[in-house]
Amino acid sequence: MSDWSFAQQEPEEQLARLEHYSVIKKAASGDKEIFIALYEYHTPQDPAMKFVARADQPLYQKTAPVVPIGWGNNRLTALSACMAMIRKFPFEE
């Protein structure tokens, strides 16, 4: 157990450690930088979602905006799922 987790007193506080990543998405108007926040929850509401990765902006903006997200029991699973969504949807301006 990491020392940061001892700062949480109640499970409802949802204490999480954050890591940040950046990826370049090709768009018609040029390269767009997308930031990804990876949350590691000490006591996740759903045990299957200990790690959650979420992009900072939506893709597919004109058609049906969707914010890429991924989750799982480890960093790689969550980050890979988020990256798969980033690859799948175009950046529309």
Buried (B, 14 or more C-beta within 10 A) or exposed (E): EEEEBEEBEEEEEEBBEEEEBEBEBEEEEEEBEBEBBBBBBBBBEEEEBBBBBBBEBBBBBEEEEBBBBBBBEEBEBBBEBBBEBBEEBBBBE
